Amino acid sequence: MQLKKNWLRGAGGAALALCCLSGAHAQGGNDWPLYSHDYANTNFSASEYKISPWNAPTLRRAWQTFNDAKWRPTPPPTGFVLEAALGLKFPASVVGVIAPPVIRDGTIYYIDALGTMFARDAKTGTITDPVRHWTTTLVDPDYALQTPAIAPDLYYAAPVVSDGLIWIHSSLNGRIHALKRAGGAELDFDASKPGIQPLALTPDQKLASNLGEPVIVRTQLDPQKLDSALDANAPAAGTRKLFITEVNVILNDALLQGGQGGFVVALDITDAAHPFEAWRTPTIDINPATGKRYSAGVSAGSGFAVDTARHLIYGGTGQNTMTPYPGYPDARLAPAGYVDRSDSLYALDYRTGKIVWVNQLHKGDVFDLNNPVSAGPARTDGPRDADVLSPPVMFTARTADGKLHDLVGAGSKGGLYRVVDRASGATVWERQISKPTGLGGIQGGAAYANGVLYVAGFEGIDDGFSDANFDAPGSKYKNAFFATFSPSFWADVEDVREDGLAITGMQTLVYALDAGTGKSVWKFTNTGKDHLELKAGAAMRHVSVANGLLYVTTSGGLLQVIGTADGKLLYQDHSPDLNVVFNLGLSKPHHAGMNAGTLISDGMVYVPYGAQNNPSGGMLAYRLGK
């Protein structure tokens, strides 16, 4: 395979990744300290040099876990409402890992979908120091007190490590947990109640779900003073520390209350034992004429990029779940004061919670999970269910005007990737990466290194995939939300055979783009295309890059390591086939999905894995070998 080798440009990527971390934490540069490596979400390990395009084919498994239930000697949860409503079943008390891990000071922290947190020696996966390495199962008072229980709390979002504590935002009931790095003991936020109590973020919502990764920032008590750091070893006088997270409305809309609105919230955790809400910013404003929200929906759930120089965080929103006003989206018919923030990339001042600008990727998107309409390529009036869930990525690049600009980019489930100016929110360039589909399009974060942006989107191999499976009359599932809880669905997604069936087979499209212009860097002479087509299912989390290698994982449980210079596949490995392991009765393979991204640290590669239903899996760690 030959490729035009115009990929070596600009050293700004390494400098950006390092500047975002310099002076920010005490551990070595070989770690993977945040869910996408750094505040800029580059998913780029600039310090990695051991694994290269020349030796990547020798990667071998170093250690692994699978349904590591010996650390939680209780039966798996059963008899809850979602078990019957969604067919959600747990084969063990510890299952797969869907939340991205982090690596700090040579320790890897990862949490399974049911809430058991592991701190392990990253090299060996073992407990070599009982203070640094431990296992803790998070408390779940909601599940214990509900009659009948809706579901055990689930954990899909990455932990955040700061000042000797690990902070976690659960993904079902929206509780905030904090664990001590030394020993793993969980903090009690309400001593007036028996047992350990996590922090209730939204007591008024029964299912305050969260899918995006939170961040922790420091800022001066005086918002006029411009100073912030990622994770200093000790609090500086006159500073406050904020834990910033998002709340979406997906579960509430699909299953329970309905009519909710998304929001971003900051907790002041300067005194970790006594956190309090610093600000809360809704994605939908209150209409002063009615005293109610203008609309419903507009989930916040992409995770954040953090611009400390501008005191901004960048995030993404989802679609409206009801029509905001008659005649929508005609702005001339909108009620006074209405601002449409659906399907948007936004900037928010983290000192105050004020939204600074909004860039809307798709207009007019109204999608009700319980009354879905077609969301696939057959729709001619624009994508539906086109959430901007792709974590934003920050970088500095030379644009078409020949000047360097500070930029941020994100993608949508409509398959569109857009890059905008960080200060103004003005669009700089955009590319249609994949076709829209109710399942995804673009859901995972991009990676940035050396002036190149690596973006992955996915689509049905057959254009009828979306309508045949969900979001249309006569489709196989009610909508994509319900489809994702079916092992049969994921087996069909993984089935890329040429069988003539619209319901089977998804492919992941991977692009290498000039970060400043969006122009393709790759050009494959054998196919005539400017991107890779991986017949491997859907890319649900970020791609990662280090030392000339791109790491891509898919819902079909496939890790692929690709050379950035020539797009050549250098190594691949599969997770276990759950159809074989559990005798699920499927007629085809169903490998546990790799839906939490990839970490590259000090000559090793870490891949969390776990299926959506029968969510089995754990951690896979790779090293170089022979």
Secondary structure as GFF3:
##gff-version 3
##sequence-region A 1 626
A	DSSP	alpha_helix	12	19	.	.	.	ID=ss1
A	DSSP	three_ten_helix	56	58	.	.	.	ID=ss2
A	DSSP	beta_strand	59	64	.	.	.	ID=ss3
A	DSSP	three_ten_helix	69	71	.	.	.	ID=ss4
A	DSSP	alpha_helix	81	86	.	.	.	ID=ss5
A	DSSP	beta_strand	102	104	.	.	.	ID=ss6
A	DSSP	beta_strand	107	111	.	.	.	ID=ss7
A	DSSP	beta_strand	116	121	.	.	.	ID=ss8
A	DSSP	beta_strand	134	137	.	.	.	ID=ss9
A	DSSP	alpha_helix	141	145	.	.	.	ID=ss10
A	DSSP	beta_strand	160	162	.	.	.	ID=ss11
A	DSSP	beta_strand	165	169	.	.	.	ID=ss12
A	DSSP	beta_strand	175	180	.	.	.	ID=ss13
A	DSSP	beta_strand	199	200	.	.	.	ID=ss14
A	DSSP	beta_strand	215	220	.	.	.	ID=ss15
A	DSSP	beta_strand	239	247	.	.	.	ID=ss16
A	DSSP	alpha_helix	250	255	.	.	.	ID=ss17
A	DSSP	beta_strand	263	268	.	.	.	ID=ss18
A	DSSP	beta_strand	276	282	.	.	.	ID=ss19
A	DSSP	beta_strand	286	287	.	.	.	ID=ss20
A	DSSP	beta_strand	292	293	.	.	.	ID=ss21
A	DSSP	beta_strand	305	307	.	.	.	ID=ss22
A	DSSP	beta_strand	312	316	.	.	.	ID=ss23
A	DSSP	three_ten_helix	331	333	.	.	.	ID=ss24
A	DSSP	beta_strand	344	349	.	.	.	ID=ss25
A	DSSP	beta_strand	355	360	.	.	.	ID=ss26
A	DSSP	beta_strand	393	398	.	.	.	ID=ss27
A	DSSP	beta_strand	404	411	.	.	.	ID=ss28
A	DSSP	beta_strand	416	421	.	.	.	ID=ss29
A	DSSP	beta_strand	427	432	.	.	.	ID=ss30
A	DSSP	beta_strand	447	449	.	.	.	ID=ss31
A	DSSP	beta_strand	452	460	.	.	.	ID=ss32
A	DSSP	alpha_helix	465	469	.	.	.	ID=ss33
A	DSSP	alpha_helix	480	483	.	.	.	ID=ss34
A	DSSP	alpha_helix	487	494	.	.	.	ID=ss35
A	DSSP	beta_strand	506	514	.	.	.	ID=ss36
A	DSSP	beta_strand	532	534	.	.	.	ID=ss37
A	DSSP	beta_strand	544	546	.	.	.	ID=ss38
A	DSSP	beta_strand	549	553	.	.	.	ID=ss39
A	DSSP	beta_strand	558	563	.	.	.	ID=ss40
A	DSSP	beta_strand	569	574	.	.	.	ID=ss41
A	DSSP	alpha_helix	578	581	.	.	.	ID=ss42
A	DSSP	beta_strand	599	601	.	.	.	ID=ss43
A	DSSP	beta_strand	604	610	.	.	.	ID=ss44
A	DSSP	beta_strand	617	624	.	.	.	ID=ss45
###
